[in-house]
């Protein structure tokens, strides 16, 4: 009988915090600046420069800790992690080893139809390193220090996950919590959320862990899922062949859907940690914790409860909308303006999700205003524009955030619902389509749809379809 294997997975998740300036200096954290323009003597590690801690970093870290059920370390401190690499300008990284800001938390996930708690071992604050850009054409590597000193929290889970589905559920839950807090935008494609996967396999029923590998270079949920499945199979194949799994760091290549070894990794790598001499310990008082707790926004669970009480929308809609803070904010703001939550929900659930999928975008990339969505709802509800015109106008709102009132006026898109104005067009369509008229009169109901379509075409989609349908039936009945 073939052996059955269980996958054991723990994650190290790095999240860039949404501060305007870096953790120990006043340089900008904005993504996408020209290389080495967001730098100063502190974040490029110049001799004699001294770090000054950004208070907002501690507040964001504490807010994440509270939202993930962690115990906050009342007196925590920074340590120096010494290593030599070109993207690390000081030759050390300021991090937290001995007294991290938080420990012993958990998040509850749902994978399939099961709920489980994934424990958080600890969470610490640190500075990010720079970024190496490898130019294969010239066979050179360039370094950009813009990211050096950007504040991070690293969230280290216990090895509690058993499948790619559980890992993705955990990451999505973390991302949602952190986005709701406003502590980070968590964009994997921009590197503001990064996950390293520690994975091992063992025979089903065994209590001892197998040899783990760590996988890096994972910049999307799909890549993470593929990397987990690929590494699980690679380790099982080795064990089946009687070969050992080597503890090492591996780099995942999503294009080739395979990984390769980067470096072997011992359990106790010698980073020669020692307390950071240039920074004093951080004392987090009960009063400060309560102040941060009082500022915590409504998270998804409470939001769902409130939606059930306040809004007449289906449970499924509420689940989808609240899964993204951006969508929830849009829904609430637009509903407050037009007082039609079900109509707002419909636009978000149907057209917004369709366009997001077509454009390959995330809800966090939405940039249209709730005011313009509310105006569109009001135009449609008043019958000023019909549903097909409304979809055309919404696409312009989605892409360019246009004012729908002005756009409808300028393009002459208002619904023609004056029977007198429509009469001539309907008569012309009847005269030009004798076969369809005959088909309808002989009992072929579908023929009326064709005639309605021809009338809509003749009015460039501006007629009221209901009125056209009624007028056609009345004329053809006589």
N, C-alpha and C positions, 0 to 999 in steps of 0.2 A: 504493500500500500504506500502511495506517495506521501511524503512528509507534507504537513500543513504548516505554513509560516505566518507569523504575526508581525506586522510592521509597528515599530515604536518610534514616535516622532516628537521632538521638542523644537521650539522655534526661538531664535533671537531676532526680535523685530526692532529695527532702528527707525525712529520717527523724527523728522526735522520739525522743530517747533516754529510757530508762526510769529515769532518776534520780528520787529522791524530791523533790529540790529543783532550782531553776533553775541555769543555768550560772554566773551571777556573783553570786547572792544566795541566801538561805535560804528564799525563798518556795516554797510547794508547787507541784508540776507537775500535780497531780491534775486530770483532765478533768471538766468539768461543774459547777464551782463557780459560785455567784452572780457576776454580772459585777463585776469590779474588787475581788474579795475576796482574791485570791492576789497581792497587790502590796505593794511597799515603795518607798522613795525610789530604790533602785538600778534596779529594773526599770521604773519609770515615768520615769526620766531626770531626776530632780531635781538641780538644781545642787549641786555639792559632794559628791555620792555617788560612791563608788569601787567598781569591780568586784573580786571575789575569785574566782579560777577554781576550779570544782568538779573535784577530781581524778578523780572517777568518770567524768566526760565524756571525759577523755583516755583512760582505760582502755577504755571502751566503743568509742570511735573506733578505737583501736589494735587491739582485738579484731576489729572488722569489717574493718579493713585487712588483718590477717593472714589472715582467712578468705576474703578476695577476692584473695589473691595480690599485694597491693600492696607497694611499697617504703615503709617508714616513714621520714619525715624526722626525723633524730635531733635537730636543733635547728629547731623551728618557732615561729612567732609569730603574733600576732593583728594585724589591720589595721582601720582605720576606713573603712567604706563610707558615704559621705555622701549622703543623699538626704532629701527633705522630703515627708513623707506623714503623714496624721493617725494612722495605726496605729504610727508609729515615734517614740516619745516623745522620744528624745534628738536626733532629726534626723540620727542616724547609726546604723549597725548594726555591731556588733563581729563581724568575720568573718575569713577568711584568704585573701589573694590571692597574696602573693609566696612564702610558705613554708607551703603547706598540710601537714597532718599526713601525707598519703600520696599516692603517685603510681604510675602504670604498673602497674595490676593487671589482672585479667580474671576473668570467670566463664564457665564452660562451660554452654551451654544446649542443649536438644534441642527443635527445632521440627519437627513432622512426624517424618520418620525421619532427619533430619539433625542432626549435632552441630556446633556452632561456638563459637568463643570471642568473647565481646563484651569489648572492651578497656575498662578504666576509665582515663580520662585523669588524674583526680585526685579526692581526697576532702578536704573541709575541714570544720572545726568552726565553728559560728556560733550566734548567738542568734536565736530566732524573733521576729517582730514581733507586735503585738497583732492584734485582729480587728475589722474594721468590720462593723457590722450596719446594713443599709440598710432604713429604714422607708418603703416606697413610699406608704403611706397619708398619713403626715405630711410626706412629702418631706424627711426628715431622715436623717442618718447618725449612729449612736452608736458609740462605741469601747469595747471590752472589753480591758483590758491583762492579763488573767489569763495569756494565752499569751505575752506579751512577756517575753523572757528564758528561755523554755523551750529547753533545749539541742537543737541540730540537728546532724546531719552531712548535708552535701550531697555526693552521689556523682554525678560527671559522667562520662558514658560518651563514648567516641569514636563517630562516626557509623557504626556497624558493623551496624545492624539494617536490614532491607529489607522488613519486613512487620509487620502488627499481631500476627500469631502469634509472631514473634520477640520483639517488645516485651513481650508478655504473658509469654512463657517467661522472659525476662530478669528482669522484675519479680517473678514468682513465685519464681525462684531466689534473688534478693536477699532477698525477704521471708522465705523459709524459713531462709536462713543467719542473718539477723538475729534471727528469733524463736528459733532454736535457741541462739543466743548469749545470749538473755535481754536483749539490748540495747534492744529496743523491741517493743511488741505489733503494730506495723505495721498498725493498723486504718485503712484508707483512709477509711471513713465518719466517723471521728472526727478525721481530718486528721493522724494520727501517721505516715502515709506519704503523700507527695504527689509526683506526677510532672508535670514540664513536658516537653512533647514538641517537639523541634526537628525540623522535617520539610521536605524539599525533594524535588523530582522532577527527573529528567534523562533524556535519551534513552538507551535501552538501549545499552550499549557505550561511553558517554562516560566520560572520566576526570574531568572538571571538575564541580564541584558546582553545583546550581541555587541560586536564591535561597531562603533558608529562612524559615519563620515559626516562632514559638514559641506553643504552645497551653497555656493555663492552665485552672484550674477543673475538673480531672479527678479525680473522687473515687470511681471504681470501675474495675475492669478492663474491664467492658463499655463504660463511657463512653470509656475510652482507645481501645479497639478501634474504636468508632464514630467517634470524633474523627479517628483516623488515616485511616480509609477516606473520611470526608467531606472532609478537608483535601487528601488526595491527589487526589481527583476535582476539587475546586475549582481546584487549581493546574493540573492537566492541561487543564481547560476553558479557563482563561485563556490558556495557551500555545497551544492549538489555535486560539483566536480571535486570536492574534497580540498579546495584551496582556501586559505584564510582571507578574511576581509581585512584590509589594511586601514588603520585609522589615519585619515588624511583629509585635507581640504580639497574639494573638487569644484571645478568651474563648469557650469551648465551652458551648453551651446544650444539655444532654442532652435536655430535654423537646422542644425544637424540632428536635433533631438537626442543628443548624447552628452555625456560629461567626460572630462579628463582631469587627471590629478594635477593639482597646483603645487602642493607641498604636503609632506607628512606632518602630522600634528600630534605631539605628545600631550599627555594629560596635564602636565605641569610645565607649560611653556614659560621660560624665564623672562618675564617682562620687568623684573627687578622693581616691582611696585614699591613706592614709599610715599608717605604723606606729602601732598603738594605744599612746599614751603611758602609760596607767595600768596596763598589764600587762607583766610581764617575759617574755622568751622562755621556751619550754618545752624543757627538755633531756630527751630520752628515751634513757636509757642502754641498752646491750645487756642488762644485768642485768634492767632493768625490762621490756624486750621479752620476754625469756625467761620471766620471772615470769608475764606475761600469756599467753604461749603455753602455758605449763604448766597454766594454769587453763582453757584452751579446752575446752568440752564436746565430747562425741562428736557429730560432725555427721552428716548423713543418709547419706553414702556409707559411713562406718564402721559406722553403725547397721545398714544393710542387710546388710553383710557379716556382722555378728554375728548378725542374725536368721536368716540362712541356716545358720549353724553351730548356733545354740542352740534355735531354735523350729521345730516341725513345722507350718509354715503355708505356704500357696501363695505363690509369688513375687508374684502380683498383689496379694494381701492385704498383703504386706510393703511393696510400693510405695505403696499407698494410705495405710496407717497411718503410715509414716514421712514422708509428705509434710507432715504437721502434727506439730509437737513436742507439742502438747496430746494428740493421739490416741496418739502413741508413748508418752508418759509414762503415760497411762491404761492402755494395753495392757500395758506392762511391770509396772506396780505391781499391777494386778489379777491378772496371770498369776503373779506371785511369791506372791500370797496363796492362790489356789485351785489352782495347779499345772496348769491346763488351758488352755494358750495358744490352742489351736485353737478352743475354745468361746468364749473371750474375743474372739478375732478375729472369730468369726461374729456376735457381738452388735454389734461395732463396724462391721463391713462391711455388715450388713443393716439392723438396726433403727436404729442410731445415724445412719447416712447417710440413711435414709428420713426420720427425724424432723428432721434438720438441714435437709433440702430442704423439707419441709413447713413448717417454722417460719421459713424464710428466714435461717438462721443459718450462721455459719462454725464450723469445729471449735474455734477459739480461744474461742468463746462457751460451750463445754461447762463445766458447773459441778458435775456429779455426781462422787461420790468413787469411786476404784477399789475401796474396801472393799465398797461396796454392790453394785457390778457383780459382784465375786467371790462375794458371798453369793448373788446371783441364780443364778449359774452352778452353785453347789453345791446350791441348792434344786432346780433343774431336773434336775441329774444324779442326785440322790438319789431322784427321782420324787416328791418332796414336793408339787410343783405340775406341772401339765401344760403343754404348749407355749403353748396359747392364754392361759392364766392368766399364764404367764411374760411374754408380750408386754404384757399389761395392766399387770403390775407394773413392767416396764421403763419403760413410758411415764411412770409416776409417779416412778420414779428419775430419768429424764431431766429431767422438769419441776421436781421438788421435792426430789430427792436423799433420798427416804424410805428408812428401814431396811426391806429386803424381809422379813426374818424377822418383825418386829413387824407389818408391814402384812398379811402373809399370815395371821398368827395372829388379828389383830383383825377381819379381814374374812371369816374362815372359808373361805379359798381353798384349803386343802390338798386334794390329790387324793383322791377316794374310790376306793381300790383294794382294798376289802374286798368279795369276791364276794357274801357274805351280804347286805351293805348294798345292793348293786346289783341283786340278784336281783329284788326286787319291782318296781323301776323298769323293768327290761328286760322283765319279763312284762307290765307295763301297756302299754308301748309296742307290744309285739307284738299285744296284744288290741285296741288302739285303731287299728291300721293294717293291717286285713286285706288291702287291695288290694296294699300294698307287700310283705306277706308272700307273697301269691299270686304276685306278679311275680318275687320272688326264687326261689321254688320252681319257677317255670317257666323259670328260666335267666337272668333279667335281673339281672346282677351289680350294676348301679347301684343297685338297690333297697336293698341292704344299707347303702350310704352314707347314704341318707335315714333309715333306721332308727337308724343310729349318731348322726346329727345330732339326731334327736328325743330320743334318750337323753341326749345331751350337754346339750341344751336343758333337759330335765327336771331334770338335776343341776346346772344353772347353770354348765355348763362345767367342773365339778370332777372328773368321772370320768376314768379313764385310757382314752383312746380305743382303745388296743390291746386292753385287757381287755374293753371293751364289744363290740368287733368279734368277738372270740373267743366270748364268751358268746352273742351273737345267732346266730352260725353254728351253734354246738352245739345251741341250742334249736330252731332252724329245721330242723336236719337230722334231728331225732327225730320 
